[in-house]
Amino acid sequence: MNKKFKKAAVGLATLAATTVLSVSLNQRTVSADALNQADGQKDTNNSTIDNTQIVKDKVAEAKQTIENAQTPEEAAKAQQVVVQSKVALTTLNALNSINSTSASTPDENPNDGSLAPANHPISAGDPSTYDADGLKPEAAQAVKNAGINPKTLTDEQKLALNRVDYSHKDETGATKMTYSDFQKIAETLVTKDSRYAIPYFNAKEIKNMPAAYTKDAQTGKIEHLDVWDSWPIQESKIGYVANWNGYQLAVAMMGMPGYNDNHIYLLYNKYGDNNLANWKNAGPIFGYNATDLLQQWSGSAIVNKDGSIQLFYTKVDTSDKTNNQKIASATLYLTIENGEVKISKIANDHVVFEGDGINYQTYEQWHKTNTGADNVAMRDAHVIEDEAGNRYLIFEASTGKQEYQGLDQIYNWNNYGGDDAYKIKSLFRLLANHDMESRASWANAAIGILRLDNNETNPQVAQVYKPLLTANMVSDEIERPDIVKLGDKYYLFAATRLNRGSNDDAWMAADKAVGDNVAMIGYVSESLTGGFKPLNESGVVLTASVPANWRTATYSYYAVPIQGQSDKVLITSYITNRNHVAGNDYESTWAPSFLLQINPDGTTKVLAKTTNQGDWIWDETSENDNMLGDETTAALPGEKNKPINWDLIGYGHNGSYGYKYDYDLGPALYNEDPKNSYDLGPALYNEDPKSNQDSTLPQDTKTPEKTTFKPESKKGAYPKRINKNNSAKKLPQTGESSQVAVLAGLSAIIASVMVALGLKRKEN
């Protein structure tokens, strides 16, 4: 059979599959979750077992081709095979699903574990208070404020609006990252606003760190290690980099590329030396013979009054195949022998905090409800000392019972930000997309704070405070918090990946425009323990400027105060390049640092002043213009237009967060119904579809834009989270007679698909 016929057969089968599944099964498009999970389903129908395995083999073969693709065109062709094969898998599994389930209609809101259980009852209110349009008073007011004609709302939309808690009182009193803030951060990233875009670095100037070629904590052998989250040993009061007996000290997470190898090492250099090559490695802080079952992640460190180093870090227990994180502390006693800094003793290594269940989620709480889509966080403790000598820890966490994660957070009006028009549009959008709804229900990232007692070398918790920042419904990960005091104000900074958020539209737009979605956010307050307000209105401070698979991509931003400067901080980070994504000769390494201007009015600006790699101390010798690049020199030869392998980068199979990604399968396979009744089209508004202004609204009120979402075909492959621990969604049941019709249609589809794939196999 010639290639044209084979191609036509596969195309016909794909078209038939999507058409039959859409029309016959209650007009619903097959969900991406169901497609992706179909790979792992066990087939109980003997007649389809062999065929299923053949198609699976095709998927695996095509994915390997994508990984090894030399050109975007080659990757795109292989991606098409993945799409076609997975449609075939869907039909095969649909047969088994229909055969093994009853003809009963599924529940209105089935929860297969992909949605977090509601923490508070979700109520549509007292029907006796509804108006003539079927809306409770608060819902009717919101609809009016938005300029929506209530008579055009569907019953399902009205139910959603009636379920909203319009007067929710936040029990934590924390600053919120709202859904609107998140979207503005993403929009800022997309536009590459020069005030926030990370400077372009000159790719040819980036070097591997010589001190990272060292004896590995796990293997005991000399290895080329990746360098990740790092932090300097700082003075206890203001946070300047400490001058410890003429040396500057730093702690870095390091490990072998591609291995579950995460441990912290002590690095040192002469104080004020900004040459990357002069840094030395004192070895893993907790010694050799380490295993992947007990790891150490990010933290901070300061100098005690007796000259010892008080280290705060994340102790991670992976023995149950998850990452049980606890904030820990240990005292390091160092010596200098023949010009080398050595760790002579470690004392008082102990767990300081692992959550209280009320303000901050415990591992046990997380484990009780986790189904694979929930991020667990109790890490990245940053120590700061106030003028009275009290030490505090600022750390990454998740909210506890007060403002806990759950489906009810989607109906918390305070989580959205913006005006009522924006809130309604966003609510309907979340409910129209199962992946976004799932993410929103689990999202409960927080930045926490606690005060330590006065025992410097063996600190315990003296007081736990309510969170400084929460992101319920918006994001499930805000990490590496860092507080810098400038003048009489405290500046809180943190790093985040937007793809840990619930707004898929926003972070996918970032990926499409830039090729990455990392950012640094910032807040300011006159108090260390609360009252923080977002910098630059949305909280955006830094945004990605290059694709994630370029040599100059960065992450894990950390702000360091500068001596003599009350309006600037030095931003440090690492070159991400996880798993050699930029090439086998390139490891993750320290990035050049750069200056951030902080203005009295709560705005910030990135300055085009860069340093050598790994410069923690800004002085008159720091600036190095050779490290600055542009959009051309920021890429190594061959990096431009290179397809991004998100799995290789670490956004795909990162077990640290319980997420799994698969390649986006295109608009026909999105996990949403294009005709979903939550869609807000122009008919919902008191306006002419051709007009952007409603004459009945005040002049300063903008009519909400349409929320119709029609995904564009994407040239590259984007990561999409699926819940690998949930069973695949069952296809809707419509009664015995329709089952017969569907069985007949699916049988024909399978036959055509298998003919096409079989022909290709025979030809090969």
C-alpha angles and dihedrals in degrees: 000000000000124000094250092058092046092051091048092050093053092045091049091049092050092049092047092049095053093042097049094043091048098045102033099042101060096290091288126145113229110260121242088229091058092047095049094044092048088082091068100041117113112236115222096181108094093202093064103036096093093044091050092054092050091054091046089054089053090053092050092047092050093048090053089052090052091052092051097038115136096195136032089242093057091049091048093053091050090047089056090056089052091053094047093045094049091052087055090049089052092055092048092050091043089062091054092045092053093046094049101045134066125250093247119125112255121243118278093247108021115186112203091178096278091105124064112242114256112262092203130028115275108223132181091208131237111327089210088071094053118116125228090280093056097254129129114237097262092047092048090052092049091050090050092048089052093053092240122151101234092207090068094056117105122232089253092054092048090051090053092050092047090053092058119109100222096180103040114161113216108229093204099052087213127150109265130223097214130205088250091053090052092051092049091051090052092047090051089052092050093053093048090225105201092222090067108017113111109247118263110252124210103253096205090058095056112105135188112252110258091208088061091067093086148113110303119232093227106036098031088221131116105265140167101251132198115236117217135158109014136175137183126240100253139199112263099237115039098010100240115156104275122244099220107188091319096316136102113218132202137179120216137185107233139171147144115291113256095014133102088248115134119156136140125248133192115236128186143184137168110285110266094014106132098183111117091207092061096063113110130203120232089188135247109334094225095042136242132305087063121158135208089247092075116034138167123227137181128322141124141259141209137185117261124219091258092055095256121128120246107210124196116190143150116267108206124196112195098171093114093048092259132088109258101190126198131174108241139177137204136175116237121205111198134192136188117230120178091337094312124115111226135184104238099175143000118206138181097014102178145141112265103182139356102171133289099231092234105064096013132032117249125218089249091055091049094046092050094063104020114122096169101281098082126092117222117209136178104136152090099068114194116198122214131172124213126217091268091058096254114143122218134187120219110195147168114257145141124252118268130214090311103079093353125182117270147121089275090069088071087064094049103109092200092065094068108057121195125072127314092267091057092044094052093047091049094046092053091045093053092049091048094059120056095202092052092045090051093048091047093051093053099038113111108137116167142178108221136196136202136169122235127217122251097267101109098188098039105028124187131184114276099174137003116212131198115266122285092213135015132186104189112174090003111069137001097200133048109155147180097030115197129182123204123184114217115178108319096334134087118221117203118200131180139169125235142175110222091213087072086068133089098239101089091173091059101047094040088054088053091050091049095048101039108009095240138058106204122131145166118230129199142195136182134212140163088226128061094214102052151323097093119170125199118259115234089016095276099048094250114146106151133016134187116266103182136043117276093245096056120105090241098053112124142192145165096064117201125185119218123191118239123225111248094011120105097172104042139062132191113241116214128184143147133258101250104209091146115189093005093291090159092047141304093270094058126080130187105273142166113292127222111272124232141190128262119200115216116198128204091242093064097261128120138199134198111235122214092237115117135176138205116287113285098014108154098170120063114210139136091290096051106082115096115175091187088074091061116094140168134233090284101044092042088075128067116231109288096016098103113097090003111152112253116237100203093186091057092048090055101252090104116052099013103150088189089083104029091243129132124189133199130187117280107258099208135260097300091059101044113130094249140077111248087214094048111153091230089069112117108215128173092271089072092065132071090243147097108262087230093053129077094198129069109212091210093061126084113265093249094052118093119215109237115256121242116277097207105138119203109169115223122229106264125221093207132044118260126200117249123190120233129179102244094187096056123087114249115270113261118237114251116272117226103176137285097286093054090046089061091051092047092048090053093047094046092049090057092047093050091050093053094045093047091048090055095045091042092053091052091048092050092048091051 
